Amino acid sequence: ELAWIRPLIDWIAAHSRVSEQIVGVWLPITILVILHVCSHQTDRRWGIARTRLQELSPEKATAASPLPAKIVAWNLVAIGILFAALAILDREVQGLLFGFASVFSAIGAAILILSARKSTALNESQPQSGS
């Protein structure tokens, strides 16, 4: 009853990596490109939403929370520590695992340092209340 689709099923079974790449990479990119090309301008309703938002809170400036960056950074550091522990246990790929441990830990540390600097800069730029 599905004889017409059997050649496609056989091709996908024989070329599983190619079909994964098509479905996982090329199809989403193609869809996004088509949507981008077809949309000539920003929808007018976005302008209405922005105007209403400015009317509701014209002077309220919001600052992004540094908490998500800190959570990601600490998770990267923890992953780095786990890679280092795996490197100690597995001598065969020790260099690769220590490399990943170093990269993850360095990225996590960089995010923590940058978010701390940004938090300090934001706190210094805000006027003190109650003085």
N, C-alpha and C positions, 0 to 999 in steps of 0.2 A: 504493500500500500504506500510505502515511501520510496519507491524505486527511483523516482525522479531526483531525489536528493542523495541517493547512495554514492554517486561519484564525488560529490562535495564532502561527504563524510569520510570516504576513503582517502581523499587528498589531505584533509585535516589530520587524519590518523597518521598518514605518512610524513607529514610536514608539521608536526606539532609546534616546533619552535617558531616557525614562520607564522603560523596562524596565531600563536600567542602574541607575537610582535605586532601583527596586523590589528588584532582586537585591542591590545593593551596600549599601543603607541600611535599607530597611524590612523586608526579610526577616530579616536578622540581629537587628535590634531586636525584631521580633515574636517570634522564637525565644527571645531572652533574657528578654523579659517573660513569656512563657508558662512558661519554666523557673523563673523567680523566683516567679511566682504559685503554681505547683504545688509548690514546695519550701517546706514550712511551717516547717521547722526545720533546723538543721545536722545532718548525718548523724552518728550516734553513733560511727562509726569515726574521725572527726576527733578526738573527745575521747580515744579510746583511743590514737591516735597522739601527741597532745600529752602525755598522761600518761607514755607510754613514753619520749618524748624527755626529759622532765623527770627521769625516773628515771635515764636514762643520763648526763645531764650537768646536774645540778641547779644548780650554781653558775657554770657557764661562760656568761658573757655575751659575745656576739659583736657586733662592730661592723661596720657595712657598709663595704665598701671604697669609697674615693672615686675609684678608678680609672675605673669606667664613666662617672661624671659628667665627669671630666676629658677622657676620650676624646670624649664627645659635645660638650663645650664647645669643644675644639680643632677638631673637625670643623665646628661652626657658625662659628667664626672663619674657617676656611679657605673655607667657602662664602661668607661675607661678602666675603672678599678676591677671590674669583672673580667675584662679582656686581659689585664695584667695577671690576675689570678689564674686564668686559663693558660696564659703563656708560661707561668711557672709549672703548671701541671703537664703541659704538652710540649715536649722538647722538639718534636718534629717541625712544628710551625711556630716556634717561639719568637723568631724575629718578626714575622708578620703580625702576630698577636700583640707584641709589644709596640709595634708601629701603630696599629689601630688604637691601642690603649693611649699612646702618646697623643695621637690626633684628636681623639674624643675628649681627653682630659684638657688639652690645650684649647679646643673650641669652647668647652664648658667654662674654663677659667677666663677666657677672653670675654664671653658673654657676661659673666659675673662682674668682671672689672668694668666693662662698658655700662652695664645697668647701674652699678654703684656710682659711677661718675655722673651718669644722667640724673639719678635720684638726688645726688648732692647738688648738682647744678639747678635742678628744679626747686629744691628746698631753699637754696640761697636766693633765687630770683623771686620767690613769693614773699609778699610783705608779712611781717610778723603781726599777729593779731593780739590785741590786749596791751599794746605798749603805746 
